C-alpha cells in the first residue's frame, strides 16, 4: 500500500510536469537496505517515489540538466563492476555501465559528458565517455583503496584519497620539456608535451572523506584516529593537523560559505564544526553515526547519512539546528537535483 501511494503521487506529478512544462527539484538518497534510489520533495523532504537499483549502492551524481543519475555499486566483498544509470524524468532505470576490467567503482564525478570514477579494486581512476559509451582514459594511482574523487571544473587536475595506503593523489596536466632519447640528441621538430603527472602526499592510513576549498588552495581530510589533515595543494604537502580527540572520523565537507568544516564520526555519532581559518572547534553535537555528508548550497542545508542508524539527519546551516530526521534503510550517497 505504501509503494502504491508513491506511484500514484508521482504519476500525478509527472502529468502536471508534462502539461505545464514545470521542473522537478528533488533530494536523492541511496538506500542500501532497500536497494533503492529514494526521491524526496526538495522543500518538504517527504518521500515522492523510489526506484530499484542494483545491490550495494554507494555514491550518486547527476547530469547538469538533471535528466540522469549515475550510481556506483562497489560490492567490496566481491568484484563489483557496475554503475547504474537512472532516468530522472521518468524515475525508471535506464541501463547499467559495465566498468570491467576496472573493478569496485566508488567515487563519481560527472564533467563535460564524461563520468569519472574511482576503481578501488584496480588502484585507478577511470573516465567513461557517455557519448561513445566506452572508457576514454585511465589513471593508475598504484595505491590501495583509491576511494573518493574531486575533479576540478577545468578538467586539468583532480584529487583522490587512497585509504589503505594513507595517501592523497594529486593529478595535474603539465607542460613538460621534450623527451630526451638515449642518444642525447632531440629529433627534429620536437616540442613540449602536455601530460598527466601524479604527486602523492602522505596523510596517514584511513584518510577517506575529504573536501577542497573553493580557491583550490587546501584539501581537508579526516582519519578514524581523530586527526584532521590539511594539505597545501600548491606546495603539495601537509600544512597542518588537528587532533579532534574524536575517534571514527569518516567524512567531512566545507560549508557553502567556505567558513566552516563539518566532520562526522561513524563511531561516536558526533558532528564537529571547525573554523576553517583558525582551526578551532566551534561546536560539537550528537546527531548519529554519520557516514556521509551532502552540502546543499541552494537551501543552506546539510544532509548527513547515518547509515548504521537507518536515518538521514537534515541540519539548517545558519542556525545549526536539526530540521528533520528521515527514516531510510542504511542511507549512503545523497545529492540534490533540478530535473528540467
N, C-alpha and C positions, 0 to 999 in steps of 0.2 A: 504493500500500500504506500509506503514511504517513497519507493522508487517511482511509482506511478504518479505521485504528486509532483516530483521533479520533472517528469516527462511532460505532463500537462502544462505546468507552469512555463517550461522552456519552449514548448510548441507555441504557446501564446505569444511569447516574446519574439520568437522567430517571425511569426506572421506580422507582428507590429513593425519589426525591423524592416521587413521586405516592403511593406506597404508605405511606410513613412520615410524610408531611407535613413533611419536613425543608426547610430553607432552603439555598440555594446562596450561597457567597461567592466572588467572582472578582476578579482584577485584569484589566482590559480594556485592550488595547493596539491601536492602529490601525497597520496595515502599509500604507504607500503602495505599496511594490513589488508586494505580492500583491493589493492592493485587498481586504483582509480585516480583519474585526474578530477579533482573537485573544483567546480567553478562557483565562486561566491559573488554575490552582488557587491559592487565596489563600495557603495555607500553603507548599506545596512549590514553587510557581511553575512547575510543569510545565504544558505546553500541554494543555488539555482539548478544545477544539474551535476551529474557525474559521468565520466567517460572511462570505460575499461581500457587499461593499458597492460603492458607486459609485467612480468614479475620483477620485484625489487626496484621500483622507480626511485631515482635519487635527485637528479638535477633537471631544471627546466629553463629553456629560453624561448623567446618568440621572435617572429619576424617583425620588422618595423611597421608594417601595415596591420599587424595583429591577426593575420589570416592563418598562420600556422604556429604550432608549438612543437619543439623538439625535446624529447625526454630520454635521459640516459638510464640504462639498466646494467649496472656493473656486474651483478651476480658474482660477488667477490669470492665465494667459495667454489666457483666453477670457472668457466672461461667465457664470461659474458661477451657478447659481440653485437648487441642490438641497441639502436636508438629509434624510439617510436616517433612517428610524425602524426600529429592530430590536427584536423581541420577545425579551427575555432569558429568558423562561420556556421558550420553545421553541427559542431560538437560531436564529431564522429572520428574514429581512427582513419587515417588515410593510407599510410604504408609504414614499413619498417626498413630502416637502413641497416644493412649487414656491414659491420666495420671490419670483419676479418680481412687480413691477418692481424689487425690491431685489436687487442683484447682488453676487456674490462674498461669500457668507456665511462667516464665520470664527468669531469668539469666541462662545461659547454659555454661557447661564445658564438653569437651569430653576427657576422660583419660582411657587408657587401656581397650578399648571396653565397657566402661560404660559411660552413659550420665548422668551427674549431672545436676539438675535443681532446681531452687527455685520455691516453690509453695506458692506464697504470699497470696493466699486466704485461705491456710491451715496452715499458720505460720510454714513452714517447708522447709527443703531441702531434695530432694529425689534422689535416684540413680537408674537409669534404666539400666538393663543388656541387651545390644543389642544382645548378643548371645542367651540368654534364653528368650528374648522378655517379660521381666517382671520386676517389681520393686524389686530391690535386698535389698535396705536399705533405711531407713528414719530417718532424724534427726529433731526433733521438736525444734524450736527456742523459742516458747512461746512468740514471738514478732510480732508486727503488721507490715505488708507490707514488708516481707522478700523478697528483690528485686534483687540485683546483687550478683555475686558469683565469688570467686577466689579459686581454688583448687591447692595446691602445687604439684609439679611434683611427689613427693614420695607417694602422696595419703594419707598421715598421718595427714594432717591438712588442714583446709580451713577457709575462712572468708566470711561473708556476711553482707550487710547493711540492717538494719530494719528501713525503712524510717520514719514511723509514730511513732514508739517507740523511735527513736533517738538514736539507739544503733548500735554497731558493734559486731557481734558474732564471737568469736574465738573458733573454734573447734579443738581439738587435741586428738590423740590417746595417752593414757598414761598407763604406768605400775603402777598398784595400788596394795596395800597390800591385802591379802586375806580378804574376807568379814567376819566380826566377827558376828556370830549369837547371838541372845538374851541370850543364855546360858552362853556366855562369854568363851566358850571353842571351839577352832578351830577343825573341823573334821580332821581325819587322812588324810594325803597326800594332804592337801590343798596347794595351790601355788599362787603366784602373778597372777593377771589377767590384760589383756590388754583391756581397754575400752575407749570409747569416752567421753570427758568432754567438756562442753561449759563454756566460760568466756565472760561476757558482759561488754563492755566498752561504757560509755555514751558519745556520740559525738554531741548530740543535734538533735532535730526534723528536718526532711527534708534532712538529710545527705543521699545522694543517690550514685552518681558516686564516685568510689574510684579506687586506684591502689596500688600495693605492690612493694616495692623496690626489686631489683634482689637478694639482700642478705637476704631478708625476715626479715629485722630489723624494717622497718617502713611501715605503711599503711597511705596513704593520702586520705582524703575525703573532700567533699565540701558541704556547706549548702546554701539554697536560700537567707539567710540573709547576705551573703557576706563573711562568715567565712570559712577558710580552717582549718581543724583539722588534726593534725599529731599524730598517735597512735604509741607508742613504743610496738612492737609485742613481745618483750622479757619480759618486765615488765608488759605488758598488761594494759597500762594506757595512758592517753593523755599526750604527752610530749610538745606540742606547739600548738598555734593557730595563724593564720594570718588573720587580718582584711583587706580584699581587698577593702572594701567600694564599691563593685560592686554587686548589687542585682541580684538574679536569677541564681546564680551559680548552674550548673546542673551536668556536668560530668568533669572528669579530667583524664589525663594519663601522665605517666612519659615517657620521650623521650627514644629511644633505647640506647643512650649512658649513660643514667642514671643521666644526669646532670641537667635536666630542667623538671619542672612540668607544663603542659599546662592545662588551665582551661577555660571552655566556660560558657557564660551566655545565657540562653534561653530567658531572659527578655531584656537585653540591647544590645545583639549582640556583646559583647566584647570577645576577646580572650586574655588571660593573660599568660605570660611566667614568671614563678617564678624559681629562682635559688634554687635547691634542698638543697644545703648546707647552704647558707646564708639566705634563705627565703626572699630574696629581689626581688621585681618586676623588671624584665629586660626589658620587652616590653609589650605594650598593643595596640591591633589593633581591628578595627571594621570589622568583617567578616560575620556577620549574626547571627541569633538566634540559636546558637549551642545546639543541644540536644544529641549528641553522638560523640565520638572520636574513631578513629582507627589509631594506630601507625603501620606503615609498615617498619620494620627494614631493610628489604631487599633493598628497594628503598630509604630509609630515607625520606619517605613522610608521612604526616599526613592528614587523611581524616576526615572531620567534617560534620556530618549530620545536616543541618539547616532545621529541619523538618517544622517549620511554614513558611519558605521562599521557600520551594519546590526546594532545591538545595543542592548539595554536594560541599563543598569547599576543594580543594586539595592544600596543602602547602609544599614547599620544606623546610625540617627542617634545612638544612645548611644555606640557605640564609634567611629563614623565610619569603619568598615571596610567594604570591599566584601563583600557576601553572595553575589552571583551575577551572572553575565552571561548574558543570554538572546538567542539569535540570532533576530532578526526583521528582515525586509527593510524598510529605511527606516522605522523606527518613528516615530510622532509622538505624538498625544494618548493620555494614559493616565489611567485612573481606577480606583477600586475600588467594588464594588457588592455589596450583600446582596439577593439575589432571594428574596422571601418567598412 
